[in-house]
Amino acid sequence: MRVAIDMLIVEKEPGGMLFATRALLAGLAEIDTTNEYIVITSRPKEYQALASSHMHIHGVKLRSMRGILIQHQLLLPKVLRQIRPDVLHVPAFAAPIGWNGPLVMTVHDLAFLKVPQQSSLYARMYWQYLLRESVRRAQQIIVVSEQTREELVEYWSVDTNIISVVHNALRPALQYEKLSTDKAQAMRQRYRGRYLLHVGRIMPRKNVETLIIAFEQIAAQFTDLALVLAGGAGYASEGVLQQRATSPYRDRIHLAGWIPDHEMGALYAGASALVFPSQHEGFGLPTIEAMACGTPVVASPEAASQEIAGDAVLRTDCTNATTLATTLVQLLTNAALRERMIRLGRVQAQPFTAKACAYATHNVYMAALGTEQQTALQIL
């Protein structure tokens, strides 16, 4: 079996889709030395550590990341004619119209329908038409949660027989088991004390505005506490940036940008809590990453589903800043509660491995080709 994995649009900007797909690639490289994988990427140097006799890196030169959605539709069919895969896996966004072979699509969420204000009209049109058309053509569809499966059925009436739930995986590069107290303490020193952490792109559905208000409500009580916003500025982020700039506590609200993998584990481990107040998530990768690093999580019910987070998060109404602030005070002042959430979180995060994700995804590839079930890989 020869599988092409299309990374071109996923690489447009950092975020959960890119991190989860790279974890999948690491898992496939580890568990399958029989089949052939071709990673189609505009950043071939970043994947050289995975290169082997069964995992090939196929570089594609782009003019720029501007207009990537159109470039993708024009360039990828030519690439696919060159490499001639048995199956194409598009791990996010839409498949090229020019591909008529076996297709596996990964759909992370339909947030553009549930929270339309999170994206531009151009982006919504892209999702509504190109993604929907890709889903209709796919032999198999991977979703990252039962919630996304339900959205596909509800909004687009997709046949449940071709949908497989494959949970996202923790990034192996974060080295959860090797995190030291010294590295966590170094992060606290970087931000001059304790800090609350938010991980993700700043955009309307992430609800960062409410988090900043909640932080301002408790900042006077906890004078050594900071707020660290790790991630880039996404669509319609201007309001949050202005809010931070005019906050009386702006010197304690840090815009950290995207943190490299070799520092991200320590950033999680050093935090007093991950706060994830999003209005909608298909999976919520930062929640389990924080849990794996021994960090308690406060999240909205929409961002921390029972399926993914279980009872290992403090769920609260994050649309109300005062309610969120009260929950944060509770976690910061109750040592027993904090230890309980850390313990539950470490257990909850354990199943989300790159190997488990890779095994399940490999079996979807086999199904897309109509291969007999007994040839599917199984977790040993």
Buried (B, 14 or more C-beta within 10 A) or exposed (E): BEBBBBBBBBBBBBBBBBBBBBBBBBBBBEBBEEBBBBBBBBBBEBBEEBEEEEBBBBEBEBEEEEEBBEBBBEBBBEBBEEBEBBBBBBBBBBBBBEBEBBBBBBBBBBBBBBBBEBBEEEBBEBBBEBBBEBBEEBBBBBBBBBBBBBBBEEEBEBEEEBBBBBBBBBBBBBBBEEBEEEBBEEBBEBBEEBBBBBBBBBBBBBBBBBBBBBBBBBBEEBEEBBBBBBBBBBBBBEEBBEBBEEBEBBEBBBBBEEBEEEBBBBBBBBBBBBBBBBBBBBBBBBBBBBBBBBBBBBBBEBBBBEEBBBEBBBBBBBEEBEBBBBBBBBBBEEEEBBEBBBEBBBEBBEEBBBBBBBBBBBBBBBBBBEBEEEEBBEEE
